Amino acid sequence: MKPKQRKNFYKKYWIIGLVLFSIIFCLSKVSFRSKQISVGGIFNFDFSRLSAFRMVPEYEKTLKEIFISLSVHDRSLEHHESFLDQLPEYTKIFLFLPKSRFPGISRSIKEKPYANRVHYLTYDSKKQIEKDVYLLFRDKENLIKFPVTDNFCFAEPGTLWSQDYFEVMENDGEILLLIPCIHKYFSAEKDSKVLYPDNECLFACEYSGLEVMRVPLLFKGGNIFVDKINGKQVGFIGGDVVKGTLTVSNHLAGSKSAVGKDGIYKILKNILNVDEVVVFRPDKLQPSLMYHLDQAIVFLPDKHVGVAKIIDYPANDPGVNDNIKDAQMFLEEITGILKSRGYTIVDIFLTMDNLRNFKHFINVIPFVDLKTKTRKVFMPIFPDSKKEDKRIIDMNKKVFESLGYEVMEVNTEVNKKKGGIHCMVNVLK
């Protein structure tokens, strides 16, 4: 072989080798980062990657890209259809679902007007768990251990509530998905401090160019908001985020965690890249009928915040259900805090019956139309609405319209699953 040929030969295979190494490295990066978390790793976190990112208020987003998801139990997009049919024509839809659901779902939307804008992200949900399983319950002080059985094989069953999967950070158009340390549970060897979380599947998003980062927090997306007020970026957090994170960290440490509430506040501040963190109800469970903040409030432009108002709540009626009383107390607490911050409170109405049935009219999706530059808001409408509900719908529409919004009604019965339309959609851009 001549020297020149030899040089080209080595150069050719050096390039091939580099390409193969890069592919292997990328694949191992996804699996290694996602497979497990440890005591030392989860709470010794490097925040430097997040320093250039911020969470954009939802009312500033355009629905250029959205993320929706299905679980192994969902066989159709019935709960999304009314919303998907009204999306702007420019919206790119990421649909995250188990591989077993892909054939049926893809066939069912083949003729839909938005079909060519759907980008599928699939994952293998059915994996046999061979370790102990620990579940997190919001009303329990400790994780609850469940012994593994042959029937427990859906390691990552997924969820209809895409808001619960992650928070979205942005830097000059670049997207970063922050996922919690676990979604609902993790599995572990007996007495092991190495955990195998149930949201590993989310790293499949990286194959579509979405960067994913696991963070040392336990949260649901509808329980975190960020807004800019008086020149500051402020994170508004539901207290269950703090409680859940403490529960997991205490389990990892084997005793009371050294992280503590102050440490979690600091983690929240650094991860969300905000100037300040405000926690609603840090020392008490959020109401069972408003277990996420997006069932109680919605941030809007120009220092306005919509807050749920129970219009038929009796001031001194001892017969009112304790759960409703707790929700009313929570709303009063939130209102006081937000007013003290300089916000103008906008009432978004509901009845006690609405509250009992999770008909949260405040669970909306505000956005700015990319083409017309006008403000629009998707608002839930419930098919089984009573006469009183129709009056409340009109009242709420007038509230949003007075703030310059065009109201787009979304027919939904997802409240029967104790959620709403905002819970089902995670807006990326």
C-alpha positions as CSV (number, residue, x, y, z in Angstrom):
1,M,0.0,0.0,0.0
2,K,1.4,3.4,-1.0
3,P,2.0,6.0,1.7
4,K,-0.8,8.2,0.3
5,Q,-3.2,5.3,0.1
6,R,-2.3,4.2,3.7
7,K,-2.9,7.8,4.9
8,N,-6.4,7.9,3.3
9,F,-7.1,4.3,4.6
10,Y,-6.3,5.3,8.2
11,K,-8.2,8.6,7.8
12,K,-11.3,6.8,6.5
13,Y,-11.4,4.3,9.3
14,W,-10.5,6.9,11.9
15,I,-13.6,8.8,10.9
16,I,-15.8,5.7,10.9
17,G,-14.5,4.8,14.3
18,L,-15.2,8.3,15.6
19,V,-18.8,8.1,14.3
20,L,-19.3,4.7,15.9
21,F,-17.9,5.9,19.1
22,S,-20.2,8.9,19.1
23,I,-23.3,6.8,18.5
24,I,-22.3,4.4,21.2
25,F,-21.6,7.2,23.6
26,C,-24.9,8.9,22.9
27,L,-26.8,5.7,23.4
28,S,-25.0,4.9,26.6
29,K,-25.5,8.5,27.8
30,V,-29.2,8.1,27.5
31,S,-29.4,4.7,29.3
32,F,-26.8,5.4,31.9
33,R,-28.3,8.6,33.1
34,S,-31.8,7.2,33.1
35,K,-31.3,3.7,34.7
36,Q,-30.8,4.6,38.3
37,I,-30.4,7.3,40.9
38,S,-28.4,7.1,44.1
39,V,-28.3,8.8,47.5
40,G,-25.1,10.7,46.6
41,G,-26.1,11.5,43.1
42,I,-29.6,12.9,43.5
43,F,-28.9,15.6,46.1
44,N,-25.4,16.5,44.9
45,F,-26.6,18.2,41.8
46,D,-24.7,20.4,39.3
47,F,-26.8,23.4,38.5
48,S,-24.4,25.0,36.0
49,R,-26.3,23.6,32.9
50,L,-29.4,25.5,34.0
51,S,-27.9,28.9,34.5
52,A,-28.8,30.1,31.0
53,F,-32.4,28.7,31.0
54,R,-35.6,30.1,32.3
55,M,-39.2,28.9,32.5
56,V,-41.4,31.0,30.2
57,P,-44.9,31.9,31.5
58,E,-47.5,29.9,29.7
59,Y,-49.4,33.0,28.6
60,E,-46.3,34.1,26.6
61,K,-46.1,30.8,24.6
62,T,-47.6,30.2,21.2
63,L,-48.4,26.5,21.1
64,K,-45.7,26.1,18.4
65,E,-44.9,22.7,20.0
66,I,-46.9,20.7,22.5
67,F,-46.5,17.4,24.2
68,I,-49.3,15.0,25.0
69,S,-49.2,11.5,26.4
70,L,-51.1,8.3,26.9
71,S,-50.8,5.4,29.4
72,V,-51.1,1.7,28.8
73,H,-54.7,2.0,29.9
74,D,-55.6,4.6,27.2
75,R,-56.8,3.1,23.9
76,S,-57.8,6.4,22.2
77,L,-57.3,10.2,22.1
78,E,-61.0,10.7,23.2
79,H,-60.1,13.1,25.9
80,H,-57.8,15.2,23.6
81,E,-60.0,15.3,20.5
82,S,-61.9,18.6,21.1
83,F,-58.6,20.3,21.9
84,L,-56.6,18.8,19.0
85,D,-59.3,19.7,16.5
86,Q,-58.9,23.4,17.4
87,L,-55.2,23.7,17.6
88,P,-53.5,26.3,15.3
89,E,-52.4,24.8,12.0
90,Y,-48.8,25.5,12.8
91,T,-48.7,23.4,16.1
92,K,-46.3,20.5,16.1
93,I,-47.6,17.7,18.3
94,F,-45.4,15.3,20.2
95,L,-47.4,12.2,21.2
96,F,-45.7,10.1,23.8
97,L,-47.2,6.6,24.2
98,P,-46.3,2.9,24.9
99,K,-45.3,0.9,21.9
100,S,-48.2,-1.4,22.4
101,R,-50.6,1.5,21.8
102,F,-48.9,2.9,18.7
103,P,-50.7,0.7,16.0
104,G,-54.2,1.5,17.2
105,I,-53.6,5.2,17.9
106,S,-51.8,5.9,14.7
107,R,-54.6,4.3,12.7
108,S,-57.3,6.2,14.6
109,I,-55.9,9.6,13.7
110,K,-54.7,8.8,10.2
111,E,-57.6,10.9,8.6
112,K,-57.5,13.7,11.2
113,P,-56.5,17.2,9.9
114,Y,-53.6,17.3,12.3
115,A,-52.3,13.8,11.5
116,N,-49.2,15.0,9.6
117,R,-48.2,17.2,12.5
118,V,-48.0,14.4,15.0
119,H,-44.5,13.1,15.9
120,Y,-44.7,9.8,17.8
121,L,-42.4,9.0,20.7
122,T,-42.8,5.4,21.9
123,Y,-41.3,3.4,24.7
124,D,-41.5,-0.1,26.1
125,S,-43.8,0.0,29.1
126,K,-43.9,-3.7,29.9
127,K,-40.8,-4.7,31.9
128,Q,-40.7,-7.2,34.7
129,I,-39.8,-5.7,38.0
130,E,-37.6,-7.9,40.1
131,K,-37.0,-5.6,43.0
132,D,-39.1,-4.2,45.8
133,V,-41.4,-1.3,44.8
134,Y,-41.9,1.8,46.9
135,L,-44.8,4.1,46.2
136,L,-45.3,7.7,47.1
137,F,-48.7,8.8,48.4
138,R,-49.2,12.6,48.9
139,D,-50.9,12.0,52.3
140,K,-48.3,9.6,53.7
141,E,-45.2,10.5,55.7
142,N,-43.2,7.5,54.4
143,L,-42.9,5.6,51.1
144,I,-45.1,2.5,51.1
145,K,-43.4,-0.8,50.2
146,F,-45.1,-3.2,47.9
147,P,-43.8,-6.7,47.4
148,V,-43.2,-7.7,43.8
149,T,-45.6,-10.2,42.2
150,D,-45.6,-11.8,38.8
151,N,-48.5,-9.6,37.8
152,F,-46.6,-6.3,38.5
153,C,-44.9,-6.0,35.1
154,F,-45.8,-2.5,33.8
155,A,-42.6,-0.9,35.0
156,E,-43.5,2.4,33.3
157,P,-47.3,2.4,32.6
158,G,-47.2,6.1,31.5
159,T,-49.9,8.7,32.2
160,L,-52.6,10.7,30.5
161,W,-51.4,13.8,32.5
162,S,-48.4,15.0,30.5
163,Q,-48.1,18.1,32.8
164,D,-46.9,15.7,35.5
165,Y,-44.0,14.4,33.5
166,F,-41.8,17.4,33.4
167,E,-41.2,21.2,33.5
168,V,-40.0,23.0,30.4
169,M,-37.0,25.4,30.5
170,E,-36.0,27.5,27.5
171,N,-32.9,29.4,26.3
172,D,-33.1,31.3,23.1
173,G,-35.4,28.6,21.5
174,E,-33.5,25.7,23.0
175,I,-35.7,23.4,25.1
176,L,-34.7,21.5,28.2
177,L,-37.1,19.1,29.9
178,L,-36.7,18.8,33.7
179,I,-38.0,15.5,35.0
180,P,-38.5,14.7,38.7
181,C,-36.5,12.0,40.5
182,I,-39.5,9.7,40.2
183,H,-43.0,9.9,38.8
184,K,-44.9,7.8,41.2
185,Y,-42.6,5.1,42.5
186,F,-39.2,3.5,42.3
187,S,-37.9,0.0,42.7
188,A,-34.8,-1.0,44.6
189,E,-32.9,-4.0,45.9
190,K,-33.5,-4.8,49.6
191,D,-31.6,-2.2,51.8
192,S,-30.1,-0.7,48.7
193,K,-29.6,3.0,48.2
194,V,-29.7,2.7,44.4
195,L,-33.1,3.4,42.9
196,Y,-34.6,2.5,39.6
197,P,-37.2,5.2,38.9
198,D,-40.4,4.8,36.9
199,N,-39.9,7.6,34.5
200,E,-36.8,6.3,32.6
201,C,-39.0,6.2,29.5
202,L,-38.9,10.0,29.2
203,F,-35.3,9.7,28.0
204,A,-36.8,8.4,24.7
205,C,-37.6,12.1,24.0
206,E,-33.9,12.6,23.3
207,Y,-34.2,10.7,20.1
208,S,-36.4,13.6,18.8
209,G,-33.9,16.2,19.8
210,L,-35.5,17.1,23.2
211,E,-32.9,17.3,25.9
212,V,-33.9,15.6,29.2
213,M,-32.4,16.2,32.7
214,R,-33.4,14.5,35.9
215,V,-33.5,16.9,38.8
216,P,-33.5,16.3,42.6
217,L,-37.1,17.2,43.1
218,L,-40.4,15.3,43.4
219,F,-43.1,17.4,41.6
220,K,-46.1,17.4,39.3
221,G,-46.1,20.0,36.5
222,G,-49.4,21.5,37.5
223,N,-47.9,22.4,40.8
224,I,-45.2,24.8,39.6
225,F,-45.6,28.2,38.0
226,V,-43.0,30.9,37.2
227,D,-43.9,34.5,36.6
228,K,-42.1,37.9,36.4
229,I,-43.3,40.4,38.9
230,N,-41.7,43.7,40.0
231,G,-38.6,42.9,38.0
232,K,-38.1,39.5,39.6
233,Q,-38.5,36.0,38.3
234,V,-40.6,34.2,41.0
235,G,-41.4,30.6,41.3
236,F,-44.8,29.8,42.8
237,I,-44.9,26.3,44.2
238,G,-47.5,24.0,45.7
239,G,-46.4,22.8,49.2
240,D,-46.8,19.1,48.2
241,V,-43.6,19.5,46.1
242,V,-41.6,20.2,49.2
243,K,-43.3,17.4,51.2
244,G,-42.9,14.8,48.4
245,T,-39.2,15.7,47.9
246,L,-38.6,15.4,51.7
247,T,-40.3,12.0,51.8
248,V,-38.1,10.6,49.0
249,S,-34.9,12.2,50.4
250,N,-35.6,10.8,53.9
251,H,-36.1,7.4,52.5
252,L,-32.8,7.6,50.6
253,A,-30.9,8.8,53.6
254,G,-32.5,6.1,55.8
255,S,-33.5,8.7,58.4
256,K,-34.4,12.4,58.5
257,S,-32.7,14.0,55.5
258,A,-30.1,16.6,56.0
259,V,-31.5,18.4,53.0
260,G,-34.5,19.9,55.0
261,K,-37.1,22.4,53.7
262,D,-34.5,25.2,53.4
263,G,-32.4,23.0,51.3
264,I,-35.3,22.2,49.0
265,Y,-36.2,25.9,48.7
266,K,-32.6,26.5,47.6
267,I,-32.8,23.6,45.1
268,L,-36.1,25.0,43.7
269,K,-34.5,28.4,43.3
270,N,-31.5,27.1,41.5
271,I,-33.3,24.6,39.3
272,L,-36.0,27.0,38.2
273,N,-33.3,29.8,37.9
274,V,-35.5,32.3,39.7
275,D,-34.8,35.2,42.1
276,E,-37.3,34.0,44.7
277,V,-39.5,31.0,45.6
278,V,-43.0,31.3,47.1
279,V,-44.5,28.1,48.5
280,F,-48.2,27.9,49.0
281,R,-49.0,25.8,52.1
282,P,-45.5,24.6,53.0
283,D,-46.6,22.9,56.3
284,K,-49.9,21.4,55.3
285,L,-51.2,19.1,52.5
286,Q,-52.8,20.9,49.6
287,P,-56.6,20.3,49.4
288,S,-57.8,16.9,48.1
289,L,-60.1,18.8,45.7
290,M,-57.3,21.1,44.5
291,Y,-54.2,19.0,44.8
292,H,-52.4,20.9,42.1
293,L,-52.1,24.7,41.7
294,D,-53.5,24.6,38.2
295,Q,-56.8,23.7,39.8
296,A,-56.8,26.9,41.8
297,I,-54.9,29.6,39.8
298,V,-53.8,30.7,36.4
299,F,-51.2,33.4,35.7
300,L,-52.1,36.0,33.1
301,P,-50.4,39.0,31.5
302,D,-50.0,42.4,33.1
303,K,-49.8,41.3,36.7
304,H,-53.2,39.5,36.6
305,V,-53.8,36.1,38.3
306,G,-57.0,34.2,37.9
307,V,-58.1,32.6,41.2
308,A,-60.9,30.1,41.6
309,K,-63.9,31.5,43.4
310,I,-66.6,29.2,44.8
311,I,-69.6,31.4,44.3
312,D,-72.1,29.5,46.4
313,Y,-69.8,28.9,49.4
314,P,-71.7,29.8,52.6
315,A,-69.7,31.8,55.0
316,N,-71.1,30.2,58.2
317,D,-72.7,26.9,57.3
318,P,-71.4,24.1,59.6
319,G,-72.8,21.5,57.2
320,V,-70.3,22.2,54.4
321,N,-68.0,19.3,53.7
322,D,-64.5,19.6,55.2
323,N,-62.9,19.1,51.9
324,I,-64.7,22.1,50.5
325,K,-63.8,24.1,53.5
326,D,-60.2,23.2,53.1
327,A,-60.3,24.3,49.4
328,Q,-61.9,27.6,50.3
329,M,-59.3,28.2,53.0
330,F,-56.5,27.4,50.5
331,L,-58.0,29.9,48.0
332,E,-58.1,32.6,50.7
333,E,-54.4,31.9,51.6
334,I,-53.3,32.1,47.9
335,T,-55.3,35.3,47.3
336,G,-53.7,37.0,50.3
337,I,-50.2,36.1,49.2
338,L,-50.7,37.1,45.6
339,K,-52.2,40.5,46.5
340,S,-49.3,41.2,48.8
341,R,-47.1,40.6,45.8
342,G,-48.9,43.3,43.8
343,Y,-51.1,41.1,41.6
344,T,-54.6,42.0,40.5
345,I,-56.9,39.1,41.3
346,V,-59.4,37.9,38.7
347,D,-62.2,35.7,39.9
348,I,-62.8,32.5,37.8
349,F,-66.1,31.0,39.0
350,L,-67.2,27.5,40.0
351,T,-69.8,26.0,42.4
352,M,-69.3,23.6,45.2
353,D,-70.8,20.9,43.0
354,N,-68.2,21.7,40.3
355,L,-65.5,21.5,42.9
356,R,-66.7,18.1,44.1
357,N,-66.7,16.8,40.5
358,F,-63.3,18.3,39.5
359,K,-64.9,20.7,37.1
360,H,-62.2,23.3,37.3
361,F,-63.0,26.1,34.8
362,I,-59.7,27.7,35.8
363,N,-57.8,24.7,34.3
364,V,-57.2,26.6,31.1
365,I,-54.4,26.9,28.5
366,P,-53.7,30.5,27.6
367,F,-51.4,31.3,24.6
368,V,-50.6,33.9,21.9
369,D,-51.5,33.0,18.4
370,L,-48.2,33.0,16.4
371,K,-49.9,34.3,13.2
372,T,-52.4,36.8,14.4
373,K,-50.5,37.8,17.6
374,T,-53.8,37.7,19.5
375,R,-54.4,36.2,22.9
376,K,-56.5,33.1,23.0
377,V,-57.4,30.6,25.8
378,F,-58.7,27.1,25.7
379,M,-61.3,26.7,28.4
380,P,-63.0,23.4,29.5
381,I,-66.7,22.9,29.0
382,F,-68.4,19.8,30.5
383,P,-71.1,18.1,28.4
384,D,-73.2,17.2,31.5
385,S,-73.3,20.8,32.7
386,K,-76.3,21.9,34.6
387,K,-78.2,25.1,34.1
388,E,-76.1,26.9,36.7
389,D,-73.0,25.7,35.0
390,K,-74.0,27.4,31.7
391,R,-74.4,30.7,33.6
392,I,-70.9,30.2,35.1
393,I,-69.4,29.4,31.7
394,D,-70.8,32.7,30.4
395,M,-69.4,34.6,33.4
396,N,-66.0,33.1,33.0
397,K,-65.9,33.8,29.2
398,K,-66.7,37.4,29.9
399,V,-63.8,37.6,32.4
400,F,-61.3,36.3,29.9
401,E,-62.7,38.4,27.1
402,S,-62.3,41.5,29.3
403,L,-58.6,40.7,29.5
404,G,-58.4,40.6,25.7
405,Y,-58.7,36.8,25.2
406,E,-60.6,34.9,22.6
407,V,-62.2,31.9,24.4
408,M,-62.0,28.5,22.7
409,E,-64.3,26.0,24.3
410,V,-63.0,22.5,24.8
411,N,-65.6,19.8,25.4
412,T,-64.2,17.3,27.9
413,E,-65.2,14.7,30.4
414,V,-61.6,14.2,31.7
415,N,-62.8,15.6,35.0
416,K,-64.1,12.1,35.7
417,K,-60.5,11.1,36.0
418,K,-60.0,14.0,38.5
419,G,-58.0,16.2,36.0
420,G,-58.5,18.8,33.4
421,I,-57.3,20.0,29.9
422,H,-54.3,21.8,31.3
423,C,-53.2,18.6,33.1
424,M,-53.2,16.8,29.7
425,V,-51.1,19.2,27.7
426,N,-47.5,20.3,28.3
427,V,-46.7,23.3,26.1
428,L,-43.1,23.2,24.9
429,K,-43.0,26.5,22.9
